[in-house]
């Protein structure tokens, strides 16, 4: 069955881009809504850069996963997209631990790498994302 017959929508770059934007919004909401909870549960979280990055990736993954489930995505697609959140930070952690990049550069690089990592995950399943 082709994408149009399965979803009732014609594949399009605009639909693909809109879905990507929706996921970014869901990720930001995950950070904004869950961040204060973590700060309350773990008062020293901001003193540990590694924990802070992994908690942030978790918050983004939760928001994004909830939205993806609402949109009807399966667990494999959600797992791939969640992996993109974590891998983007894990790639740079050794450089931070070695003192080769600053905490700010680490956070910036992790967020910047997240965009192509998400796009790669989406392109692997482009029909599922409407393209």
C-alpha positions in Angstrom: 0.0 0.0 0.0 1.4 3.4 -0.9 1.7 6.3 1.5 -1.2 8.2 0.0 -3.6 5.3 0.3 -2.4 4.5 3.8 -2.7 8.0 5.2 -5.0 9.9 2.9 -2.3 12.4 2.3 0.1 13.0 -0.6 3.7 12.9 0.4 5.2 16.4 0.5 8.3 18.2 1.7 6.0 20.7 3.5 4.3 18.0 5.5 7.8 16.5 6.3 9.0 20.0 7.5 5.9 20.6 9.5 6.3 17.3 11.3 9.9 18.2 12.1 8.8 21.6 13.5 6.1 19.9 15.6 8.7 17.6 17.1 11.0 20.5 17.9 8.1 22.2 19.7 7.3 19.0 21.6 11.0 18.8 22.6 11.1 22.3 23.9 7.8 21.8 25.8 9.4 18.6 27.3 12.4 20.7 28.5 10.3 23.6 29.8 7.7 21.4 31.6 10.0 18.7 33.0 13.0 20.9 33.8 11.6 22.4 37.0 10.5 18.9 38.2 14.1 17.7 37.8 15.5 20.8 39.6 13.2 20.1 42.5 14.0 16.3 42.6 17.7 16.8 42.1 18.9 20.1 43.6 22.5 19.6 42.5 21.8 18.6 38.9 23.2 21.8 37.4 26.6 21.1 39.0 27.0 17.9 37.0 27.2 18.7 33.3 26.9 15.0 32.2 23.8 14.4 34.2 22.4 17.8 33.1 22.8 16.9 29.4 21.3 13.4 29.9 18.3 14.7 31.8 17.8 17.4 29.1 17.9 14.7 26.4 15.4 12.7 28.5 13.1 15.6 28.8 13.2 16.3 25.1 12.7 12.6 24.3 9.7 12.4 26.6 8.0 15.4 24.9 8.9 14.2 21.4 7.8 10.6 22.1 4.4 11.6 23.5 3.8 13.8 20.4 5.0 11.0 18.1 2.6 8.5 19.7 -0.3 11.0 19.4 0.7 11.2 15.7 0.5 7.4 15.4 4.2 6.6 15.1 5.4 3.2 16.2 8.0 2.4 18.9 10.9 1.8 16.4 10.6 5.3 15.0 10.3 6.8 18.5 13.3 4.9 19.7 15.4 6.1 16.7 14.4 9.7 17.3 15.1 9.4 21.1 18.5 8.0 20.2 19.2 11.1 18.1 18.6 13.2 21.3 21.1 11.2 23.4 23.8 10.5 20.7 24.1 14.2 19.9 25.4 14.9 23.4 27.2 11.6 24.0 29.5 12.3 21.0 30.9 15.4 22.7 31.0 14.2 26.3 34.6 12.8 26.1 35.8 16.2 24.8 34.2 17.9 27.7 35.6 15.4 30.2 39.1 16.0 28.8 38.7 19.7 29.1 39.0 20.2 25.3 35.6 22.1 25.0 33.8 24.3 27.5 30.4 23.4 29.0 28.8 26.0 26.9 30.4 24.7 23.7 29.3 21.2 24.7 25.7 22.2 25.1 25.7 24.2 21.9 27.4 21.4 19.9 25.0 18.8 21.2 22.0 20.9 20.2 23.4 21.7 16.8 24.2 18.1 16.1 20.7 17.1 17.2 19.1 18.7 14.1 20.9 16.6 11.5 20.6 13.5 13.7 16.8 14.0 13.8 16.7 14.6 10.1 18.6 11.4 9.4 16.2 9.4 11.6 13.3 11.1 9.8 14.8 10.4 6.3 15.2 6.7 7.2 11.4 6.6 7.6 10.4 9.5 5.2 7.1 7.8 4.2 6.1 7.6 7.9 6.9 11.4 8.2 4.8 12.3 5.2 7.5 12.6 2.4 
